[in-house]
Amino acid sequence: MTVADDPDRAAYRTARGIGDDIASCHTAEVAGYVVEGHVPAQAIQRLLAERPAAIGLALPGMPADSPGMGGDESTWADQPVLLIGADGTRTDWDY
């Protein structure tokens, strides 16, 4: 695993299909997908199991009740995670 601070993370996100309107504080690449923000592990596990034609997942902003931000693990599944399709479309990603 490589962790790096990118002084131009906005350009990095944009180049990978993550618009400013769904940006968050962290961007990761996992098995060829982009994961933007505090996306719950269960959502990422479903993504990796199903392997849809997609750019990745995003949890826009910094919700106070999300993994790494606080709240209760039992409510994390209520976070509005988006699947960003290969064509840039966005749909709710239930997990």
SEMAR-600130 format. One line per 8 residues: their letters; for each residue x, y, z of N, C-alpha, C, CB. Coordinates in Angstrom, 3 decimals. Glycine has a CB too. Layout:
<nodes>
A = X Y Z X Y Z X Y Z X Y Z | ...
</nodes>
This chain:
<nodes>
MTVADDPD = 0.852 -1.164 0.000 0.000 0.000 0.000 0.901 1.231 0.000 -0.971 -0.005 1.223 | 0.492 2.221 -0.783 1.206 3.484 -0.832 0.283 4.594 -0.360 1.732 3.771 -2.258 | 0.753 5.413 0.549 0.000 6.564 1.041 0.817 7.805 0.716 -0.294 6.455 2.588 | 0.137 8.789 0.112 0.862 10.011 -0.264 -0.056 11.213 -0.178 1.445 9.891 -1.685 | 0.497 12.331 0.260 -0.213 13.602 0.202 0.024 14.185 -1.172 0.254 14.585 1.328 | -1.040 14.546 -1.853 -0.934 15.136 -3.190 -1.365 16.590 -3.089 -1.808 14.356 -4.241 | -0.461 17.533 -3.319 -0.827 18.945 -3.198 -1.866 19.381 -4.223 0.401 19.804 -3.339 | -2.058 18.584 -5.279 -3.069 18.915 -6.286 -4.082 17.777 -6.391 -2.408 19.186 -7.666
RAAYRTAR = -4.609 17.382 -5.228 -5.549 16.260 -5.180 -6.791 16.517 -6.001 -5.941 15.968 -3.756 | -7.215 17.774 -6.133 -8.400 18.090 -6.940 -8.177 17.655 -8.387 -8.724 19.609 -6.875 | -7.009 17.927 -8.931 -6.708 17.510 -10.302 -6.638 15.981 -10.395 -5.375 18.139 -10.778 | -6.083 15.357 -9.366 -6.004 13.892 -9.313 -7.405 13.290 -9.367 -5.265 13.427 -8.030 | -8.313 13.826 -8.530 -9.705 13.342 -8.512 -10.359 13.549 -9.868 -10.523 14.063 -7.416 | -10.244 14.744 -10.404 -10.885 15.073 -11.673 -10.396 14.145 -12.784 -10.613 16.539 -12.047 | -9.113 13.883 -12.816 -8.551 13.003 -13.842 -9.097 11.584 -13.743 -7.037 12.976 -13.733 | -9.602 11.214 -12.589 -10.156 9.879 -12.386 -11.677 9.849 -12.422 -9.680 9.329 -11.077
GIGDDIAS = -12.299 10.981 -12.771 -13.747 11.008 -12.943 -14.540 11.381 -11.717 -14.198 9.707 -13.401 | -13.895 11.914 -10.700 -14.577 12.331 -9.475 -14.728 13.847 -9.518 -13.790 11.873 -8.192 | -15.960 14.310 -9.699 -16.222 15.743 -9.775 -16.118 16.432 -8.433 -17.579 15.984 -10.351 | -15.889 17.740 -8.472 -15.800 18.520 -7.238 -17.078 18.447 -6.416 -15.483 19.966 -7.558 | -18.216 18.255 -7.085 -19.494 18.226 -6.371 -19.680 16.973 -5.517 -20.625 18.329 -7.356 | -18.857 15.946 -5.723 -18.944 14.746 -4.880 -17.621 14.476 -4.171 -19.344 13.524 -5.724 | -16.782 15.497 -4.102 -15.472 15.362 -3.464 -15.594 15.201 -1.957 -14.601 16.568 -3.784 | -14.557 14.631 -1.403 -14.450 14.483 0.033 -13.003 14.769 0.419 -14.898 13.058 0.496
CHTAEVAG = -12.601 14.249 1.554 -11.278 14.565 2.086 -10.217 13.523 1.774 -11.367 14.737 3.557 | -10.611 12.380 1.253 -9.665 11.300 0.979 -10.008 10.680 -0.372 -9.694 10.222 2.111 | -8.996 10.300 -1.116 -9.184 9.582 -2.371 -8.263 8.375 -2.343 -8.893 10.498 -3.617 | -8.815 7.217 -2.680 -8.018 5.988 -2.704 -8.274 5.256 -4.010 -8.352 5.077 -1.489 | -7.326 4.427 -4.374 -7.510 3.504 -5.483 -7.415 2.098 -4.912 -6.452 3.741 -6.623 | -8.429 1.294 -5.204 -8.507 -0.067 -4.690 -8.864 -0.989 -5.847 -9.553 -0.182 -3.532 | -7.960 -1.850 -6.207 -8.200 -2.856 -7.251 -8.753 -2.236 -8.534 -9.167 -3.920 -6.739 | -8.216 -1.099 -8.909 -8.639 -0.450 -10.149 -9.814 0.491 -10.017 -8.973 -1.473 -11.138
YVVEGHVP = -10.398 0.616 -8.839 -11.511 1.521 -8.583 -11.036 2.712 -7.759 -12.657 0.786 -7.860 | -11.735 3.829 -7.904 -11.493 4.999 -7.071 -12.514 4.977 -5.934 -11.590 6.330 -7.906 | -12.049 5.250 -4.739 -12.933 5.351 -3.575 -12.721 6.744 -2.994 -12.637 4.213 -2.497 | -13.783 7.542 -3.020 -13.716 8.933 -2.578 -14.453 9.106 -1.268 -14.298 9.871 -3.640 | -13.730 9.519 -0.236 -14.357 9.833 1.047 -14.388 8.663 2.006 -15.747 10.318 0.823 | -15.225 8.815 3.014 -15.340 7.856 4.114 -16.352 6.763 3.770 -15.751 8.574 5.418 | -16.121 6.074 2.680 -17.020 5.015 2.217 -16.916 3.823 3.169 -16.678 4.586 0.749 | -18.048 3.319 3.664 -18.013 2.163 4.557 -17.393 0.938 3.877 -19.424 1.831 5.039
AQAIQRLL = -16.677 0.152 4.656 -16.000 -1.037 4.131 -16.972 -1.992 3.444 -15.273 -1.764 5.255 | -18.189 -2.109 3.961 -19.162 -3.031 3.361 -19.482 -2.621 1.919 -20.460 -3.071 4.204 | -19.524 -1.327 1.645 -19.798 -0.855 0.282 -18.637 -1.214 -0.643 -20.042 0.676 0.271 | -17.420 -1.080 -0.141 -16.241 -1.429 -0.940 -16.186 -2.933 -1.167 -14.947 -0.945 -0.249 | -16.526 -3.709 -0.161 -16.534 -5.168 -0.302 -17.519 -5.602 -1.377 -16.886 -5.838 1.035 | -18.699 -4.984 -1.416 -19.676 -5.319 -2.455 -19.125 -4.940 -3.827 -21.025 -4.599 -2.194 | -18.513 -3.760 -3.931 -17.924 -3.316 -5.197 -16.919 -4.343 -5.702 -17.245 -1.940 -5.030 | -16.040 -4.792 -4.826 -15.000 -5.737 -5.224 -15.559 -7.119 -5.538 -13.959 -5.846 -4.135
AERPAAIG = -16.635 -7.500 -4.890 -17.255 -8.801 -5.154 -17.996 -8.799 -6.496 -18.223 -9.170 -4.015 | -18.676 -7.690 -6.801 -19.502 -7.624 -8.016 -18.742 -7.116 -9.232 -20.694 -6.739 -7.775 | -17.686 -6.312 -9.010 -16.845 -5.774 -10.084 -17.649 -5.139 -11.228 -15.971 -6.874 -10.638 | -18.514 -4.165 -10.929 -19.275 -3.520 -11.998 -18.364 -2.655 -12.881 -20.407 -2.663 -11.402 | -18.844 -2.343 -14.085 -18.135 -1.413 -14.966 -18.323 -0.027 -14.375 -18.664 -1.486 -16.462 | -17.356 0.417 -13.619 -17.502 1.669 -12.870 -16.150 2.302 -12.619 -18.223 1.427 -11.541 | -16.213 3.600 -12.345 -15.034 4.333 -11.900 -14.772 4.004 -10.438 -15.217 5.864 -12.098 | -15.846 3.983 -9.635 -15.699 3.665 -8.223 -16.855 4.150 -7.396 -14.438 4.244 -7.696
LALPGMPA = -16.582 4.417 -6.134 -17.587 4.829 -5.159 -17.220 6.176 -4.557 -17.736 3.773 -4.054 | -18.250 6.908 -4.129 -18.012 8.181 -3.445 -19.028 8.366 -2.328 -18.082 9.364 -4.439 | -18.544 8.913 -1.229 -19.393 9.397 -0.145 -19.050 10.876 -0.027 -19.159 8.598 1.236 | -19.837 11.719 -0.705 -19.508 13.154 -0.787 -19.440 13.839 0.581 -20.534 13.863 -1.648 | -18.599 14.849 0.643 -18.477 15.645 1.860 -17.788 14.874 2.964 -19.838 16.103 2.329 | -18.055 15.320 4.173 -17.496 14.669 5.354 -18.604 14.460 6.381 -16.333 15.509 5.958 | -19.530 13.522 6.110 -20.630 13.298 7.054 -20.117 12.953 8.443 -21.543 12.185 6.552 | -20.671 13.601 9.434 -20.230 13.381 10.814 -20.459 11.949 11.263 -20.949 14.331 11.753
DSPGMGGD = -21.458 11.287 10.705 -21.772 9.914 11.095 -21.317 8.966 9.988 -23.297 9.748 11.376 | -20.026 8.919 9.756 -19.477 8.011 8.751 -18.210 7.374 9.324 -19.173 8.765 7.403 | -17.769 6.264 8.716 -16.567 5.608 9.233 -15.395 6.591 9.330 -16.184 4.420 8.337 | -14.765 6.601 10.452 -13.632 7.483 10.668 -14.004 8.871 11.153 -12.863 7.602 9.420 | -15.279 9.197 11.120 -15.736 10.525 11.543 -16.537 10.470 12.841 -16.581 11.161 10.449 | -17.002 9.310 13.196 -17.779 9.197 14.424 -19.050 8.417 14.192 -18.106 10.568 14.977 | -19.978 8.635 15.071 -21.238 7.921 14.961 -21.110 6.482 15.403 -21.745 7.977 13.549 | -22.048 5.706 14.984 -22.148 4.319 15.393 -22.096 3.438 14.159 -23.439 4.067 16.198
ESTWADQP = -21.317 2.400 14.221 -21.163 1.498 13.077 -22.508 0.993 12.557 -20.285 0.315 13.460 | -23.492 0.861 13.430 -24.801 0.359 12.999 -25.516 1.340 12.077 -25.674 0.067 14.209 | -25.125 2.611 12.071 -25.789 3.591 11.200 -24.989 3.910 9.936 -26.040 4.870 11.970 | -23.789 3.369 9.812 -22.962 3.696 8.654 -23.602 3.256 7.346 -21.599 3.057 8.794 | -24.359 2.174 7.375 -25.007 1.689 6.148 -26.033 2.683 5.619 -25.682 0.343 6.403 | -26.402 3.674 6.419 -27.358 4.686 5.977 -26.693 5.812 5.182 -28.082 5.267 7.176 | -25.376 5.779 5.047 -24.673 6.840 4.333 -24.990 6.777 2.839 -23.153 6.731 4.564 | -25.120 7.935 2.193 -25.507 7.990 0.770 -24.318 7.757 -0.173 -26.146 9.345 0.458
VLLIGADG = -23.888 6.506 -0.273 -22.776 6.161 -1.145 -23.268 6.123 -2.592 -22.149 4.797 -0.734 | -22.448 6.666 -3.487 -22.769 6.692 -4.910 -21.827 5.785 -5.679 -22.696 8.122 -5.458 | -22.386 5.061 -6.653 -21.576 4.335 -7.622 -21.395 5.253 -8.817 -22.238 2.964 -8.037 | -20.155 5.466 -9.211 -19.874 6.300 -10.379 -19.595 5.343 -11.531 -18.654 7.292 -10.128 | -20.540 5.287 -12.461 -20.413 4.370 -13.579 -19.266 4.745 -14.499 -21.698 4.325 -14.357 | -18.877 3.806 -15.350 -17.788 4.039 -16.296 -18.092 5.225 -17.209 -17.536 2.783 -17.133 | -19.378 5.510 -17.412 -19.777 6.641 -18.258 -20.000 7.917 -17.447 -21.047 6.295 -19.028 | -19.700 7.871 -16.149 -19.846 9.040 -15.288 -21.192 9.165 -14.605 -19.605 10.253 -16.075
TRTDWDY = -22.133 8.289 -14.928 -23.435 8.345 -14.265 -23.276 8.005 -12.792 -24.441 7.382 -14.937 | -24.187 8.506 -11.999 -24.148 8.276 -10.554 -25.458 7.642 -10.110 -23.892 9.603 -9.783 | -25.334 6.571 -9.370 -26.510 5.901 -8.837 -26.247 5.558 -7.378 -26.857 4.625 -9.660 | -27.325 5.436 -6.621 -27.195 5.025 -5.223 -26.604 3.624 -5.165 -28.568 5.072 -4.497 | -25.718 3.402 -4.226 -25.059 2.105 -4.054 -25.462 1.554 -2.697 -23.496 2.227 -4.175 | -26.466 0.686 -2.719 -26.925 0.057 -1.480 -26.013 -1.126 -1.167 -28.417 -0.403 -1.595 | -25.764 -1.349 0.099 -24.837 -2.424 0.470 -25.246 -3.079 1.759 -23.421 -1.895 0.593
</nodes>
